[in-house]
Amino acid sequence: MAYRVVSLFSGAMGLDLGMEATGRYELLACVEQNRSSCATIRANRPTIRLLERDISTLDPQELLDAIGLQPGDIDLLIGGPPCQAFSTVGKRGATQDPRGALIWRYLRFIEVLRPRFFVMENVRAILSAALQPGAAPGSVIQAFATKLRALTDASYHMDCFEVNAVNYGAPQLRERAIFIGNRFNVVTDLPDPTHGPSSQHPWRTLRDALDGLRDPGPVRMEFSERKLRYLGMVPPGSNWRSLPEDIQRESMGAAWSAKGGRSGWWRRLSMDLPCPTLVAAPNHASTALCHPEEVRALTLRECARIQEFPDDWAFHGSPSEQFKQVGNAVPVRLGTIVGEAVASELDALRERGWQPYAERPEAFRRVYIQSHVRTRRWHKEGVALVWGREDEARHAAPKTGRRTQKIQGA
């Protein structure tokens, strides 16, 4: 028996595809506002009920009526509210930003739909986001967990996992916060990493992601002639540090004097390393995703391979809209890992007749699972070297493994 799923903020369906890959779920409906994303959903999953609506104005009861279910009937609610308001890139308005405030709308859907479980995905920086200027770091998620605990008809416990998709076999470095909540007093866990320097399987690389892709496809966002000139001077696997200092200064302007956060400037990728985190526009100078063997940005199909979308998955909209769909998606493999963990808990609960466990856990548990990953180190001569086992042992060991923080709510 497949578990019933409803998807909010569905986008290009990366998280949905991950759930689908487990073979354990039936996706009943998607809610998505963006027109081009809706066209992508219709093209690939025409039989799924799609509500092309602004979630801030959609009544959750209307969603239940559309799929013919009652509160409590949905096994799993999934979705990732917009992350831009919580990212450390930009103004970081958190819940003062209308996009960030949609996290409370997600909470409202949990309250009305009363799903057995929910999964919420976002950037890792959401964990340090403050409710308002001057408020304590992390108060957004603390408030979210407290409100979940206080829901009248179904009090929820929530587990948060700080993960990196590359540690589970995705060919991409992508730190994320995964929130799993339930109304049965279940303390959920995600599996230990399966890939990495000290794991059985090595990290998957950009070469692995592009293996067998004969046609990179026509959809691309190309670098300007100026950007191509500088990128042409950079060897594969390196960035601005490989340029002569006068060219660095000329090409980067004020950014040359900035501290930290510049590894993406004039970046040429390496076939022998995982891809850096995909972004909505791969042709920006400061977040360049330049092909290792050709002086050009990665194409849409190459980015979709990195996110592990099927090769026949059709994206719709303008090139910039298509790249945004891919760049904003949850890595499909990460959705599968999470989906399998939740399905195991649903199986156990079904066997016990959906009876909650007697022991009530804390409102919110935060678990760090090796999310900070380094795959290279830079030498002052500008040569990029793979982060090896000796470096792992000497520098990364204190940051690996699990760390759990229990946070009491109301």
C-alpha positions as CSV (number, residue, x, y, z in Angstrom):
1,M,0.0,0.0,0.0
2,A,1.4,3.3,-1.1
3,Y,1.5,6.2,1.3
4,R,-0.4,9.3,0.3
5,V,1.6,12.5,-0.3
6,V,0.8,16.1,-1.0
7,S,3.5,18.5,-2.2
8,L,3.7,22.2,-1.5
9,F,6.1,24.6,-3.3
10,S,6.7,21.8,-5.8
11,G,8.9,23.6,-8.3
12,A,10.4,21.2,-10.8
13,M,9.5,18.2,-8.5
14,G,13.0,17.3,-7.3
15,L,11.8,16.3,-3.8
16,D,8.7,14.6,-5.3
17,L,10.8,12.5,-7.7
18,G,13.0,11.4,-4.8
19,M,10.0,10.2,-2.9
20,E,8.6,8.5,-6.0
21,A,11.9,6.7,-6.5
22,T,11.4,4.8,-3.2
23,G,8.3,3.1,-4.7
24,R,6.5,3.7,-1.4
25,Y,4.4,6.8,-2.1
26,E,1.5,8.0,-4.2
27,L,1.6,11.8,-5.0
28,L,-1.9,13.0,-4.9
29,A,-1.5,16.8,-5.5
30,C,1.0,19.5,-6.1
31,V,0.7,23.2,-5.1
32,E,2.8,25.6,-7.1
33,Q,2.5,29.3,-8.0
34,N,5.2,29.7,-10.7
35,R,3.7,29.4,-14.2
36,S,6.8,27.8,-15.8
37,S,7.2,25.3,-13.0
38,C,3.5,24.4,-13.4
39,A,4.1,23.8,-17.1
40,T,7.0,21.5,-16.2
41,I,4.8,19.6,-13.8
42,R,2.0,19.2,-16.3
43,A,4.4,18.1,-19.1
44,N,6.0,15.3,-16.9
45,R,3.2,14.3,-14.6
46,P,-0.1,15.1,-16.4
47,T,-2.3,12.9,-14.2
48,I,-1.3,14.6,-10.9
49,R,-3.7,17.1,-9.5
50,L,-2.0,20.5,-9.8
51,L,-3.2,23.6,-8.0
52,E,-1.6,26.5,-9.7
53,R,-2.2,28.8,-6.8
54,D,-0.4,31.3,-4.5
55,I,-0.2,29.3,-1.3
56,S,-0.6,32.5,0.8
57,T,-4.1,32.8,-0.5
58,L,-5.0,29.1,-0.8
59,D,-7.3,27.7,1.9
60,P,-5.9,24.3,3.1
61,Q,-9.5,23.0,3.3
62,E,-9.8,23.8,-0.4
63,L,-6.8,21.5,-1.1
64,L,-8.4,18.7,1.0
65,D,-11.7,19.1,-0.9
66,A,-9.8,18.9,-4.2
67,I,-8.4,15.5,-3.4
68,G,-11.4,14.2,-1.5
69,L,-9.7,13.6,1.9
70,Q,-10.3,14.6,5.5
71,P,-7.9,16.1,8.0
72,G,-5.5,13.3,9.2
73,D,-5.9,11.2,6.0
74,I,-2.6,12.4,4.4
75,D,0.4,10.3,5.3
76,L,3.1,12.8,4.3
77,L,3.2,16.5,3.5
78,I,6.3,17.7,1.7
79,G,7.8,21.0,0.5
80,G,10.5,23.5,0.7
81,P,9.4,27.1,1.4
82,P,11.4,29.7,-0.5
83,C,15.0,29.9,0.9
84,Q,16.1,33.3,-0.4
85,A,15.0,35.1,2.8
86,F,17.1,32.8,5.0
87,S,20.2,32.5,2.8
88,T,23.3,34.2,4.0
89,V,23.6,35.6,0.5
90,G,21.6,38.8,0.2
91,K,19.7,40.9,2.8
92,R,18.5,37.9,4.8
93,G,15.1,39.3,5.8
94,A,14.0,36.0,7.2
95,T,10.3,36.1,8.2
96,Q,10.2,39.9,7.7
97,D,10.6,39.0,4.0
98,P,7.2,37.9,2.4
99,R,9.0,34.9,1.0
100,G,10.3,34.0,4.4
101,A,6.9,34.4,6.0
102,L,5.7,31.5,3.9
103,I,7.1,29.2,6.5
104,W,4.1,30.2,8.7
105,R,1.9,29.3,5.8
106,Y,3.4,25.9,5.7
107,L,2.6,25.6,9.4
108,R,-1.0,26.5,8.7
109,F,-1.2,23.6,6.2
110,I,0.2,21.2,8.8
111,E,-2.4,22.5,11.3
112,V,-5.4,22.0,8.9
113,L,-4.3,18.9,7.0
114,R,-2.9,17.1,10.1
115,P,-0.6,14.8,8.1
116,R,0.9,11.9,9.9
117,F,4.4,13.2,8.9
118,F,5.8,16.2,7.2
119,V,9.1,17.0,5.5
120,M,10.3,20.5,5.1
121,E,13.6,21.4,3.3
122,N,15.6,24.6,3.3
123,V,19.0,26.1,3.3
124,R,21.1,25.3,6.3
125,A,21.2,29.0,7.2
126,I,17.6,28.9,8.3
127,L,18.8,27.4,11.5
128,S,20.5,30.6,12.5
129,A,17.9,33.0,11.2
130,A,16.3,35.4,13.7
131,L,12.6,36.3,13.8
132,Q,13.5,40.0,13.6
133,P,16.5,42.3,13.8
134,G,18.0,42.0,17.3
135,A,16.3,38.7,18.1
136,A,18.2,35.6,19.0
137,P,19.9,33.6,16.2
138,G,17.8,30.5,15.6
139,S,14.6,32.0,16.9
140,V,12.7,31.3,13.6
141,I,13.0,27.6,13.9
142,Q,12.6,27.7,17.7
143,A,9.3,29.5,17.2
144,F,8.2,27.1,14.5
145,A,8.9,24.1,16.7
146,T,7.1,25.7,19.6
147,K,4.0,26.4,17.5
148,L,4.0,22.9,16.2
149,R,4.1,21.5,19.7
150,A,1.1,23.8,20.7
151,L,-1.2,22.8,17.9
152,T,-4.6,21.9,19.4
153,D,-5.7,18.9,17.4
154,A,-2.3,17.3,16.7
155,S,0.9,18.2,18.6
156,Y,4.1,17.6,16.5
157,H,7.6,16.7,17.4
158,M,10.3,17.8,14.8
159,D,13.7,16.5,14.0
160,C,16.1,18.6,12.0
161,F,19.1,17.2,10.1
162,E,22.0,19.2,8.8
163,V,23.2,17.2,5.8
164,N,25.2,17.4,2.6
165,A,23.8,15.6,-0.4
166,V,27.3,14.7,-1.6
167,N,27.6,12.4,1.5
168,Y,24.7,10.3,0.2
169,G,26.0,9.8,-3.4
170,A,24.8,13.0,-5.1
171,P,27.5,14.4,-7.4
172,Q,27.1,17.9,-5.8
173,L,28.2,19.7,-2.7
174,R,24.9,20.9,-1.3
175,E,24.3,21.6,2.4
176,R,20.7,21.5,3.5
177,A,18.5,21.5,6.5
178,I,15.9,18.7,6.5
179,F,13.0,18.9,8.9
180,I,10.9,15.8,9.6
181,G,7.9,16.1,11.9
182,N,5.2,13.8,13.1
183,R,2.3,13.6,15.5
184,F,3.0,10.2,17.0
185,N,6.0,11.0,19.3
186,V,8.4,9.3,16.9
187,V,12.0,10.4,17.0
188,T,13.2,10.0,13.4
189,D,16.7,9.4,12.2
190,L,18.5,9.6,8.8
191,P,21.2,7.1,7.9
192,D,24.9,7.8,8.3
193,P,26.7,9.1,5.2
194,T,27.5,6.4,2.6
195,H,30.0,8.4,0.5
196,G,33.2,10.3,1.4
197,P,37.0,9.9,2.1
198,S,36.4,7.7,5.1
199,S,33.3,5.9,3.8
200,Q,33.0,2.7,1.7
201,H,32.2,4.7,-1.5
202,P,34.1,7.7,-2.8
203,W,32.2,10.9,-3.5
204,R,30.6,10.9,-6.9
205,T,32.1,13.5,-9.2
206,L,31.1,15.7,-12.1
207,R,32.5,13.1,-14.4
208,D,30.1,10.5,-12.9
209,A,27.2,12.9,-13.3
210,L,27.9,13.6,-17.0
211,D,28.9,10.1,-17.9
212,G,27.0,8.9,-21.0
213,L,25.5,12.3,-21.8
214,R,26.3,12.6,-25.5
215,D,24.3,15.8,-26.1
216,P,24.6,18.6,-23.4
217,G,21.5,20.2,-24.9
218,P,20.8,23.6,-26.4
219,V,19.5,25.4,-23.3
220,R,22.3,27.5,-21.8
221,M,23.1,30.9,-20.2
222,E,26.4,31.8,-21.7
223,F,29.2,33.9,-20.2
224,S,29.8,37.4,-21.7
225,E,32.9,37.8,-23.9
226,R,34.6,39.6,-21.0
227,K,33.9,36.7,-18.7
228,L,35.0,34.1,-21.3
229,R,38.3,36.0,-21.6
230,Y,39.1,35.6,-17.9
231,L,37.8,32.1,-17.6
232,G,39.9,31.0,-20.6
233,M,43.0,31.8,-18.5
234,V,41.9,29.6,-15.6
235,P,42.9,25.9,-15.6
236,P,40.3,23.2,-14.8
237,G,39.7,22.8,-11.0
238,S,40.9,26.3,-10.2
239,N,39.5,29.9,-9.9
240,W,40.7,33.5,-9.8
241,R,43.7,32.6,-7.7
242,S,45.3,31.1,-10.7
243,L,45.3,34.5,-12.5
244,P,48.2,36.9,-12.3
245,E,47.6,39.5,-9.6
246,D,47.1,42.4,-12.0
247,I,44.4,40.4,-13.9
248,Q,42.8,39.4,-10.6
249,R,42.4,43.1,-9.6
250,E,41.3,44.1,-13.1
251,S,38.6,41.4,-13.4
252,M,37.2,41.4,-9.8
253,G,37.2,45.1,-8.9
254,A,36.3,45.7,-5.3
255,A,35.6,42.0,-4.7
256,W,39.4,41.4,-5.0
257,S,39.8,43.0,-1.5
258,A,36.9,41.3,0.1
259,K,37.4,38.7,2.8
260,G,36.1,35.1,2.3
261,G,33.4,33.8,0.1
262,R,35.2,34.3,-3.2
263,S,35.9,30.7,-4.3
264,G,33.3,31.0,-7.1
265,W,35.0,33.9,-8.9
266,W,36.2,32.8,-12.3
267,R,35.7,29.2,-11.3
268,R,36.4,26.3,-13.7
269,L,35.1,23.0,-12.5
270,S,36.9,19.8,-12.2
271,M,35.7,16.5,-13.6
272,D,37.4,14.7,-10.7
273,L,35.5,16.4,-7.9
274,P,31.8,16.8,-7.0
275,C,30.2,19.9,-8.5
276,P,29.8,22.9,-6.2
277,T,26.2,23.8,-5.2
278,L,24.2,24.5,-8.3
279,V,22.7,28.1,-8.5
280,A,19.9,29.5,-10.5
281,A,22.3,31.2,-12.9
282,P,25.5,29.4,-13.7
283,N,27.0,32.3,-15.7
284,H,27.5,34.8,-12.9
285,A,31.1,35.9,-12.4
286,S,31.1,35.3,-8.6
287,T,29.4,31.9,-8.8
288,A,30.7,30.6,-12.0
289,L,30.0,27.1,-13.1
290,C,32.3,26.9,-16.0
291,H,32.7,23.5,-17.8
292,P,36.1,21.9,-17.1
293,E,37.0,21.0,-20.7
294,E,35.2,23.8,-22.6
295,V,35.1,27.5,-21.8
296,R,31.4,27.8,-21.3
297,A,28.8,27.6,-18.6
298,L,27.2,24.3,-17.8
299,T,24.0,23.7,-19.8
300,L,20.6,23.0,-18.4
301,R,20.8,19.3,-19.1
302,E,24.2,19.1,-17.5
303,C,22.8,20.8,-14.4
304,A,19.8,18.5,-14.4
305,R,22.1,15.5,-14.5
306,I,23.9,16.9,-11.4
307,Q,20.6,17.2,-9.6
308,E,19.8,13.6,-10.9
309,F,16.7,14.4,-12.8
310,P,15.8,11.8,-15.4
311,D,17.2,12.6,-18.9
312,D,13.7,12.7,-20.3
313,W,12.5,15.3,-17.8
314,A,11.2,18.2,-19.8
315,F,11.6,21.7,-18.3
316,H,9.5,24.6,-19.5
317,G,9.8,28.4,-19.5
318,S,12.5,30.7,-20.6
319,P,16.1,29.6,-20.2
320,S,16.5,31.6,-17.0
321,E,13.3,30.1,-15.7
322,Q,14.4,26.6,-16.5
323,F,17.8,27.1,-14.8
324,K,16.0,28.5,-11.7
325,Q,13.8,25.4,-11.5
326,V,16.9,23.1,-11.6
327,G,19.0,25.3,-9.3
328,N,16.3,25.6,-6.7
329,A,15.3,21.9,-6.7
330,V,16.0,19.4,-3.9
331,P,18.6,16.9,-5.2
332,V,16.5,13.9,-6.2
333,R,18.8,11.5,-4.3
334,L,18.3,13.4,-1.1
335,G,14.6,13.1,-1.5
336,T,14.9,9.4,-1.8
337,I,17.0,9.1,1.4
338,V,14.5,11.1,3.4
339,G,11.5,9.3,1.8
340,E,12.9,5.9,2.8
341,A,13.5,7.0,6.4
342,V,9.9,8.3,6.7
343,A,8.4,5.2,5.0
344,S,10.1,3.0,7.6
345,E,8.5,4.9,10.4
346,L,5.1,4.8,8.7
347,D,5.4,1.1,8.4
348,A,6.1,0.7,12.1
349,L,3.2,2.9,13.0
350,R,0.8,1.1,10.7
351,E,1.8,-2.2,12.4
352,R,0.8,-0.8,15.8
353,G,-2.5,0.5,14.5
354,W,-1.4,4.2,14.3
355,Q,-1.1,4.4,18.1
356,P,1.3,7.2,19.3
357,Y,4.3,6.2,21.4
358,A,3.7,7.0,25.0
359,E,7.0,8.8,25.7
360,R,6.8,12.4,24.5
361,P,10.1,13.7,23.1
362,E,11.4,17.2,23.2
363,A,9.8,19.6,20.7
364,F,12.8,20.0,18.5
365,R,15.9,17.9,18.0
366,R,18.8,19.2,15.9
367,V,21.2,16.6,14.4
368,Y,24.4,17.5,12.6
369,I,25.4,14.8,10.0
370,Q,28.7,15.9,8.5
371,S,27.2,18.7,6.5
372,H,30.3,20.8,6.2
373,V,32.4,19.2,3.5
374,R,35.7,20.3,1.9
375,T,36.9,18.5,-1.2
376,R,39.9,20.7,-2.1
377,R,42.4,23.1,-0.6
378,W,44.1,26.1,-2.3
379,H,47.8,26.7,-2.3
380,K,49.1,30.2,-2.6
381,E,50.5,29.4,-6.1
382,G,46.9,28.9,-7.2
383,V,47.1,25.2,-7.8
384,A,43.9,23.3,-6.6
385,L,44.5,20.0,-4.9
386,V,42.0,17.4,-3.8
387,W,41.3,17.4,-0.1
388,G,43.0,14.0,0.7
389,R,42.8,11.5,3.6
390,E,45.7,13.2,5.5
391,D,43.8,16.5,5.4
392,E,40.6,14.8,6.4
393,A,42.3,13.3,9.5
394,R,44.1,16.4,10.5
395,H,41.5,19.1,9.8
396,A,38.1,17.7,9.1
397,A,37.8,15.0,11.8
398,P,36.3,17.3,14.5
399,K,33.6,18.4,12.1
400,T,32.5,14.9,11.1
401,G,30.0,12.4,12.6
402,R,26.8,13.2,14.4
403,R,26.1,15.8,17.0
404,T,22.7,16.1,18.5
405,Q,21.2,19.2,20.2
406,K,17.9,18.8,22.0
407,I,15.8,22.0,22.3
408,Q,12.8,22.1,24.5
409,G,9.7,23.9,23.3
410,A,6.6,25.1,25.0
